[in-house]
């Protein structure tokens, strides 16, 4: 029996049902190999040689496939029909050949199908081919580029810009779009203008609205009525004249349907209509695909298979009648230069079944399928026929003229099924007009002036951001969701409502890159590189030539930054971000003049702990600081009752007790900072206490923290109460250092009053909730045994929301997914996705047998110590490089 390999167990289950008992269908659980997190995994010095490593999670899946091949000597690679799917097949074949699981007589073939239906799968099995070399090379080029950029550029950021997390090849360009749009909004200055509308009535008593277009015999433009005086004069001009219809013009028009969905348009429309993010959309689409309901969902193609076009036309005829079916099928042409992600649009596999017929239980999947089904049918329906009417109404002297526009739908056509969403407001042309005839007198029911202000460009939504990236040629269908999600996960961008706002750290990264690596965040450069990679996938360009050309210039740009001083970098960023950090002051003074000493200059500074703040150049004489970002009322040096030089509260045991306003909030301090005592005892003032009201007694209570509550009755270890970054809490450890267990305290006063009995109770409750000392955490829901691997599957309540637990694999539930609605199939999918990701190292079924080393008398102790030292160094190196490695993957495929 041939061994068929796909990515996921859900897909394997469906395909196994179609192929029957004559095939063994197994899942690879995504990629089985990746670049190890260390320098040199991509070696530019040796023709960009790439070192691959089978992940620990994938070893058992590879072994299962290898074991199956021992009995069934034929391998069929049936991964997804795009570049990433081709790469998964290539990795798997290479891995199996390396471990000699594929013999010389083992036939290896590649099959692709655009939909998981019985007909599509069985037909694909009749047309096997080899792994597509150019597509694999395009994958290798992208993977190497993302690795080289992330692994080399991110460390530069960490050294020169403390607090920055990473920089990715496409991620950074996407972030630049959002930051520059925000800068446009901040630089925008609104301009006032007025419009005048009149509510008119026909002789038949029907009313409609018309806007003023001509005044004083001159055509008005947008800013002709600049203020309320001009608007009132226009109102008087209309009210003082009789009006009659001067012309009525009705023109026939038609509207054609939109093309079927591809990846980017599906993400945009799901965002407009349902507010779904790009990742949420692709997750729901993935499950619809694996269930066999839709074709492959990562594609930049908009054409449809001939048999699908015929099926759509038949479904339209059956549901809506012959007049909704155009005389000939509609043909849509791809705009993409090289639409190789997949060859067909996203469409239903069965045109006759709507969402109600399929009874899809998941709400997101149901909404998305309904959207795809309607868009697909509409794309093959007759055009809508309209009549657009323009009515001009004027005075006899020609001094005043108004215009009303509207339309009448003569035949709804495709609109009966589906109409594309809009990013802008509704057009006035959509309004209906009553029956109006030329020369008819119009009665004035009211004339209304309306004030307007020009609006800044809107902030991006995920939909408009994807649209803009597509217009610029940045990114590809398989990367849109991961790119948009990554910049939010990195906290460079936040999402409020449906809009994307740049965070200050995102501005910092963009300012740094646009000044020192401008070429690599230019839209044209990134788009041109994408086209070169498309040429590689088409087989017309060598991928190592593309890598060599890129690396030659990029490595030189990296080298040029080695001599940059942090002070020089910060001053450059001060200049770039000056409109944001130092906006004009109301008193007209220099925005960068220190508001405290009025001598020093404000500038961005960095702390050893990472992160940025605004400080005075006159330090240490002036200690004024404020958080990074624009100033607020709270940044006034006189706010909060604590001057920048500090407030003396009194003395205790010969020490002065101070209150200061620090970068992270107000705090109290014992004694003065000196050369011998640079860090005197300090404690933050709790939020519950107004800083201006803190007295000596309260300060001494704070400086006495942490407070020893006593020894825990079970183990005799100290229990302390104190105040931390997130509020009052208990800690159970031997001393006041790190380690041990903690538990939050309900009230601030508990820090100073709590006794041992209550402390033990709170620690036990926290231990139980975390599954530590005490009772194990109870699952929200027990799902049963894993259907293929065994082991209990449960849904647990976590710190960041509910998650699926299977052994040591914890997979967070998607947003808006209720625990009681999760099926076992969905749970297994989430587990598989989590296990396939880098970083998930162990599963419940993994067992590690420890081998006892041979005894080595005398030298054993020395060897053990040396091994520990070597292991510690290796761990430190791995921790350092893993950070860069993660950055290198940020722009990778989903």
C-alpha positions, -999 to 999 in steps of 0.1 A, spaced: 0 0 0 14 34 -9 21 58 20 4 92 14 17 121 35 -3 154 41 2 182 67 -25 177 93 -44 148 109 -77 163 100 -67 164 63 -53 128 66 -86 115 80 -106 130 52 -83 118 24 -80 84 39 -118 82 37 -117 90 0 -87 67 -9 -99 37 11 -79 8 26 -55 6 -3 -35 35 11 -18 45 44 -24 82 50 -2 99 76 3 135 87 37 153 89 22 180 112 37 208 91 74 213 85 96 185 98 129 205 95 140 241 101 172 261 104 187 256 139 188 287 161 225 294 158 248 316 137 259 299 105 227 281 97 228 301 65 264 305 54 270 333 29 307 324 27 300 290 13 275 296 -14 246 302 11 248 266 23 218 260 47 220 236 76 187 219 85 176 202 116 147 179 123 127 194 152 123 172 183 85 174 179 88 161 143 110 131 150 81 108 160 61 118 129 91 112 107 96 78 124 60 69 119 63 76 81 96 57 79 81 27 97 52 27 73 76 28 43 93 -3 57 61 -22 48 47 -1 20 74 7 -5 59 37 -22 57 74 -11 32 99 -23 36 135 -11 2 152 -10 9 185 8 -7 218 0 -6 232 -36 16 262 -29 52 271 -24 51 262 13 34 228 6 61 221 -20 88 229 6 72 206 32 73 177 7 109 185 -2 120 186 34 102 153 41 118 135 11 153 148 20 149 138 56 137 103 47 165 98 22 191 110 48 179 83 73 178 58 44 141 51 48 137 56 10 154 28 -9 166 29 -44 135 11 -56 111 33 -36 89 53 -60 84 89 -47 58 111 -63 41 144 -57 4 150 -62 -16 182 -57 -53 189 -54 -70 223 -50 -99 209 -30 -103 180 -6 -131 162 -24 -133 126 -36 -131 136 -73 -103 161 -68 -82 136 -47 -87 106 -70 -80 127 -101 -48 140 -85 -36 104 -78 -38 98 -116 -14 127 -123 17 123 -101 48 144 -107 81 152 -90 87 179 -64 88 212 -82 124 224 -80 119 261 -88 91 264 -61 115 248 -36 142 272 -46 119 301 -41 111 288 -6 148 284 1 155 320 -11 128 335 11 138 314 41 174 324 37 166 361 33 143 362 63 170 344 83 198 367 72 178 399 79 164 388 112 196 372 125 219 401 115 196 432 118 178 424 151 211 423 171 220 457 157 186 470 170 193 455 204 227 472 207 218 506 193 182 508 204 176 492 238 140 480 241 135 470 204 126 434 199 132 425 162 133 436 126 120 414 98 124 418 60 87 424 52 75 430 88 95 463 90 81 476 57 46 469 69 53 487 102 66 517 82 33 520 64 14 523 97 39 547 113 40 570 83 2 570 82 1 581 118 27 608 111 4 621 83 -25 622 107 -4 641 133 8 666 108 -26 671 94 -43 705 100 -80 706 95 -95 732 72 -130 745 76 -156 746 48 -194 747 45 -220 732 23 -257 742 19 -285 718 13 -322 725 6 -351 702 12 -375 706 -17 -410 694 -25 -424 685 -59 -459 695 -70 -470 659 -61 -459 664 -25 -428 643 -26 -397 656 -10 -360 653 -18 -327 669 -10 -305 690 -33 -271 706 -26 -260 741 -37 -236 740 -67 -237 775 -82 -238 808 -63 -236 843 -79 -234 826 -113 -201 808 -103 -196 771 -98 -187 763 -62 -157 742 -53 -151 725 -19 -137 756 -1 -158 783 -18 -179 787 15 -151 791 40 -170 803 71 -204 807 87 -208 842 71 -204 829 36 -228 800 44 -255 823 57 -253 845 27 -257 814 5 -288 804 25 -303 839 21 -297 837 -17 -316 805 -20 -345 815 3 -350 848 -16 -355 832 -50 -381 810 -66 -367 777 -79 -377 755 -108 -363 723 -124 -339 734 -153 -329 699 -164 -336 662 -157 -311 637 -172 -315 600 -168 -287 577 -180 -287 539 -181 -258 523 -163 -247 489 -152 -227 474 -124 -206 442 -128 -199 418 -100 -166 415 -83 -142 387 -91 -142 356 -68 -121 357 -37 -83 353 -35 -65 354 -2 -61 391 1 -97 400 -9 -111 374 14 -92 389 43 -103 424 34 -140 415 30 -141 394 62 -126 424 80 -151 448 66 -182 427 71 -174 407 102 -145 425 118 -124 394 116 -86 397 117 -64 382 90 -52 353 112 -88 346 124 -100 346 88 -73 322 76 -78 299 105 -115 295 97 -107 291 60 -82 264 68 -108 243 86 -133 248 58 -107 236 33 -98 206 54 -134 197 58 -137 197 20 -161 227 18 -139 252 -1 -108 251 -24 -74 260 -12 -74 293 6 -38 306 0 -39 319 -36 -35 350 -57 -55 335 -85 -90 346 -94 -98 323 -123 -122 294 -118 -121 259 -132 -145 254 -162 -164 227 -144 -169 250 -114 -181 278 -137 -207 255 -152 -218 243 -117 -221 279 -105 -243 288 -136 -265 258 -130 -269 267 -93 -278 303 -102 -304 291 -128 -320 267 -103 -322 292 -75 -329 325 -92 -340 317 -128 -327 321 -163 -325 359 -164 -299 359 -137 -275 338 -158 -255 358 -184 -253 346 -220 -217 336 -216 -195 327 -186 -176 355 -170 -138 352 -173 -116 369 -147 -79 377 -154 -52 375 -128 -35 409 -120 -6 392 -103 25 389 -124 32 354 -113 2 339 -96 19 307 -84 6 304 -48 -23 283 -62 -40 283 -95 -76 288 -87 -98 313 -67 -113 305 -33 -147 289 -40 -171 263 -26 -165 227 -38 -203 222 -42 -221 253 -56 -255 239 -47 -249 239 -9 -252 271 10 -242 275 47 -276 264 59 -274 232 39 -239 223 53 -250 230 90 -215 242 99 -214 244 137 -186 270 141 -198 306 138 -167 320 121 -165 291 96 -203 294 89 -200 332 82 -169 328 61 -184 300 40 -216 320 34 -194 349 23 -174 327 -1 -205 310 -15 -223 343 -22 -193 359 -38 -186 330 -60 -222 327 -73 -224 365 -77 -192 365 -98 -211 344 -125 -244 363 -124 -259 389 -147 -249 426 -142 -272 449 -123 -290 474 -145 -295 509 -131 -308 543 -141 -287 572 -128 -306 605 -126 -292 640 -123 -317 669 -116 -306 706 -117 -328 732 -100 -321 769 -104 -334 804 -102 -345 824 -132 -316 849 -129 -291 820 -129 -275 832 -97 -284 800 -77 -284 764 -88 -288 732 -69 -283 696 -79 -298 663 -68 -285 629 -78 -299 594 -74 -304 561 -90 -331 535 -96 -323 498 -98 -341 485 -129 -328 449 -125 -309 438 -94 -288 410 -111 -259 399 -88 -269 424 -62 -297 400 -52 -270 377 -38 -240 397 -28 -226 433 -28 -190 440 -19 -183 460 12 -168 495 12 -140 511 31 -154 546 26 -188 561 33 -219 556 11 -222 577 -21 -250 601 -25 -257 586 -59 -272 556 -42 -303 577 -31 -336 573 -48 -353 603 -63 -391 609 -67 -407 616 -101 -395 650 -113 -402 668 -146 -384 698 -162 -398 733 -156 -417 721 -125 -416 747 -96 -400 734 -64 -413 744 -30 -386 751 -4 -393 732 29 -360 743 44 -325 754 37 -297 742 59 -260 752 61 -236 725 73 -201 730 87 -174 705 77 -137 701 84 -113 683 61 -104 649 76 -69 633 79 -63 600 61 -79 571 80 -57 548 101 -53 514 85 -75 485 94 -62 450 88 -82 449 56 -69 482 42 -34 474 53 -34 441 34 -49 459 4 -21 485 5 5 458 8 -10 441 -22 -10 473 -42 27 479 -34 36 443 -42 48 437 -6 43 402 8 24 373 -7 -9 355 1 8 330 25 24 358 45 -2 385 49 -18 371 81 16 363 98 30 397 90 0 417 103 -1 395 134 36 397 141 38 435 144 10 433 169 26 404 189 59 424 190 38 453 205 50 476 177 13 481 168 -19 479 188 -54 473 175 -82 495 189 -116 488 175 -108 479 140 -79 504 135 -41 499 138 -21 524 159 17 524 161 32 521 196 61 542 205 86 513 202 72 508 167 80 544 159 115 540 173 123 509 152 109 526 120 129 558 127 161 538 132 156 517 100 146 545 78 177 564 87 203 537 88 188 509 66 165 530 44 169 509 13 157 478 30 124 494 42 117 511 8 85 499 -8 99 497 -43 130 477 -32 109 452 -12 84 449 -41 113 444 -66 128 417 -44 94 399 -43 93 400 -81 128 384 -82 116 357 -59 86 351 -82 111 348 -111 128 321 -91 96 302 -85 89 305 -123 123 289 -130 137 320 -148 162 331 -121 188 313 -99 180 318 -62 216 319 -51 222 348 -75 193 367 -58 208 359 -24 243 370 -34 231 403 -48 211 410 -16 238 399 8 266 419 -8 249 453 -1 231 443 31 262 430 49 280 462 40 251 482 55 253 461 87 291 468 89 286 505 86 265 506 118 292 490 139 309 524 146 276 542 154 275 556 189 242 552 208 242 590 215 244 597 178 215 573 170 194 588 197 199 623 185 190 613 150 158 597 163 151 629 183 151 648 151 129 624 132 104 620 159 105 656 171 69 664 159 57 634 180 79 637 211 82 676 213 50 691 199 46 730 199 40 744 234 11 767 242 34 794 256 54 795 223 87 784 240 111 759 224 93 725 227 126 709 237 134 733 265 132 716 299 100 728 316 117 723 350 151 741 349 144 759 316 181 755 308 186 720 296 174 704 264 149 675 264 159 644 244 152 607 242 174 586 265 177 549 272 180 530 304 202 500 312 171 480 318 160 487 282 133 510 270 133 547 264 123 579 282 126 617 279 152 634 301 169 667 306 204 673 293 212 692 325 213 660 345 222 655 374 215 691 384 180 687 369 164 654 373 133 660 351 121 629 332 89 618 316 78 587 298 87 583 261 60 598 239 42 632 237 40 652 270 9 651 291 -5 671 320 10 645 343 45 654 330 42 689 343 72 692 368 49 708 393 22 680 390 17 655 418 30 678 446 66 665 442 92 688 426 119 673 404 145 679 431 125 658 455 104 665 486 120 661 521 95 643 544 116 642 575 144 623 592 146 588 607 176 573 626 198 601 612 187 595 575 167 620 555 135 605 540 127 618 506 98 615 481 108 617 444 90 616 411 108 589 390 105 577 354 83 548 366 62 568 391 67 584 425 88 567 452 103 573 486 140 570 495 161 567 526 191 589 526 210 606 497 226 590 467 264 592 471 295 578 454 296 551 481 259 545 482 246 550 446 214 531 452 199 539 486 168 520 498 137 530 477 101 519 475 74 529 450 45 548 463 13 528 457 -13 541 432 -38 542 460 -19 568 479 -18 604 464 19 612 462 14 648 475 -3 634 507 24 608 516 40 617 550 70 605 570 50 577 588 37 562 555 72 565 539 88 545 568 61 518 564 70 515 527 107 515 533 103 487 559 91 463 531 93 435 525 76 426 558 82 392 574 48 376 581 65 345 597 75 309 589 52 287 569 38 259 592 44 232 566 80 237 558 93 265 581 102 287 551 97 325 554 66 342 541 69 379 532 44 406 523 54 434 500 44 456 470 55 448 435 51 460 400 15 446 398 4 455 433 6 439 468 15 402 471 29 374 493 61 355 486 71 323 502 108 318 502 139 316 524 150 352 519 139 383 501 155 373 469 139 356 439 124 322 438 97 304 457 59 309 452 38 340 453 2 350 457 -15 384 452 -31 402 481 -66 416 478 -60 449 495 -30 472 499 -35 473 537 -30 435 538 7 441 532 10 457 567 -16 437 586 -20 401 572 -14 372 596 1 337 589 -33 319 588 -46 341 560 -13 341 542 -12 302 542 -47 302 528 -39 326 500 -7 307 490 -26 274 490 -54 289 467 -28 302 443 -9 269 443 -41 250 435 -50 273 406 -16 268 391 -14 231 397 16 235 421 17 227 458 -19 219 468 -48 205 448 -43 201 410 -62 226 388 -95 212 376 -103 212 339 -132 233 326 -141 203 304 -127 168 298 -128 159 261 -117 123 264 -88 104 249 -67 117 219 -81 97 190 -48 88 174 -21 93 200 -38 85 232 -37 105 264 -64 127 280 -74 159 262 -89 186 284 -98 223 283 -83 243 311 -86 279 323 -54 298 319 -40 332 327 -46 343 292 -78 325 286 -90 289 281 -67 264 264 -66 228 252 -42 206 272 -28 172 260 1 160 280 26 188 280 12 205 250 -10 236 257 -28 251 228 -47 284 233 -83 285 221 -89 311 193 -106 343 204 -144 342 206 -143 304 209 -164 291 238 -149 260 256 -182 241 254 -183 245 217 -149 229 209 -151 195 193 -125 168 196 -115 173 160 -109 210 166 -89 202 198 -67 177 179 -61 204 152 -51 230 178 -28 204 195 -12 195 161 -6 232 152 10 239 185 32 208 184 43 217 149 55 252 160 91 258 170 95 259 208 71 231 217 96 205 226 77 177 244 45 158 241 27 135 265 38 104 247 75 113 245 96 92 268 133 98 273 154 70 285 184 82 305 215 62 298 239 57 327 274 68 316 303 44 321 321 50 354 354 69 351 373 68 384 391 99 396 383 119 365 346 117 370 343 148 391 364 169 368 345 157 337 312 165 353 323 200 362 336 207 328 305 193 312 283 216 334 304 246 324 302 237 287 265 231 289 259 264 307 279 282 280 260 264 253 226 273 269 237 310 271 247 310 234 214 292 224 194 317 244 211 346 227 208 332 192 172 319 197 161 355 201 176 364 167 163 332 152 127 340 162 131 374 146 143 358 114 111 337 112 87 366 117 81 371 80 79 333 72 49 315 58 19 305 79 
